């Protein structure tokens, strides 16, 4: 067998080097996949006319998918849907995460500003 004449330390070093190179390949592919997903998402948002995408620089300005999550939560809150049910729709796991957005009815915000305005 090929490995019989190689010391155990050399085998371990060779294995470590192979493993590190494999980790770099996996990391590179994950990074490339993440970039490709982001690129396709930006193109789709541009196609829906929700923003502007520049293919040369691969940059996007406009609405993000996460914006719709917050808008949906705000709209459900405005319609009087219970917080727990709204959280199941938006995917918030805890009440504190849901409240972090500061989701309130616009009328209640206006009332608060009117209360402090002289």
C-alpha angles and dihedrals in degrees: 000000000000097000095053094086096045120089118243092244091055090048091052092048091050090049092049092050091049091048093049092050090049090050089052091052092049091046091049092050092048090050091047091048092050090051091048092050091050091048093052092046091053091048091051092049089050091050089052087053092240094127145343124277124194109203093195095060095022088229127143132198122187143050118001126209089246090059089066091055091056093044091051091051091049092048093049090049091050091051090053097249111161114263094237093054092046090051091055090052096047094040098239109155099196135037091234091057090050092048092047089080090061089232107187137143113273090230091059090052091051091049090052091051092047090052093059097038114099 
